[in-house]
Amino acid sequence: MAQVLIFATVISPFVAGILEVIKRLAALPKNFIPLIAVVIGVVLGAVAYPFTDMDVALRLWAGAGAGLSATGLFELVQKRQGRTTKIKED
């Protein structure tokens, strides 16, 4: 399990970068961004066989995790203003 987490951590910035390029090239609905990130992560996990000796299923799981974490990573560094909910003032 540690290998899967390490592998996901390594490919997550690549997924975030590719996702950002795709977002700038195409107008995508915001609802599909996490799904696209997971697909990119799974594809990167699948094609990374020369770099690791992990089983294919483990690489795919790591890729999916990297896709989900890349979406969160982008949201973490994205500068946002405002709040998620409005505070009622009495």
DRENDOTOR-681902 format. One record per residue (C-alpha): residue in one letter; x, z, y. Coordinates in steps of 0.1 Angstrom, whole numbers, padded with zeros to 4 digits, always signed. Layout:
AXZY/...
This chain:
M+0000+0000+0000/A+0029+0007+0023/Q+0041-0029+0019/V+0007-0042+0029/L+0006-0021+0061/I+0042-0031+0070/F+0034-0067+0064/A+0002-0065+0085/T+0022-0048+0113/V+0048-0076+0113/I+0024-0105+0115/S-0001-0089+0138/P+0017-0100+0170/F+0019-0136+0157/V-0019-0135+0151/A-0025-0122+0186/G-0003-0149+0201/I-0020-0177+0182/L-0054-0163+0190/E-0045-0162+0227/V-0034-0199+0226/I-0066-0209+0209/K-0087-0189+0234/R-0070-0207+0263/L-0074-0241+0247/A-0110-0239+0237/A-0141-0222+0251/L-0152-0199+0224/P-0180-0174+0223/K-0166-0139+0224/N-0186-0129+0193/F-0164-0152+0172/I-0130-0139+0184/P-0126-0112+0157/L-0137-0137+0130/I-0112-0163+0142/A-0085-0136+0143/V-0092-0126+0107/V-0090-0163+0096/I-0057-0168+0114/G-0044-0136+0098/V-0054-0147+0063/V-0038-0181+0068/L-0006-0165+0081/G-0006-0141+0052/A-0011-0170+0027/V+0017-0191+0042/A+0042-0163+0044/Y+0051-0165+0007/P+0088-0174+0014/F+0093-0142+0034/T+0079-0116+0010/D+0076-0110-0028/M+0041-0095-0025/D+0012-0108-0046/V-0011-0134-0030/A-0041-0110-0028/L-0020-0084-0011/R-0008-0109+0015/L-0043-0120+0022/W-0055-0084+0027/A-0025-0078+0050/G-0034-0110+0069/A-0070-0099+0073/G-0059-0065+0085/A-0035-0081+0109/G-0063-0102+0123/L-0085-0072+0130/S-0056-0053+0144/A-0046-0082+0166/T-0080-0082+0182/G-0077-0045+0189/L-0041-0049+0201/F-0053-0075+0227/E-0082-0053+0238/L-0058-0024+0242/V-0035-0042+0266/Q-0062-0061+0284/K-0067-0047+0319/R-0104-0038+0323/Q-0122-0022+0351/G-0153-0002+0350/R-0168+0019+0322/T-0185+0011+0289/T-0216+0031+0300/K-0229+0041+0333/I-0228+0077+0343/K-0260+0091+0357/E-0255+0107+0390/D-0280+0135+0398/
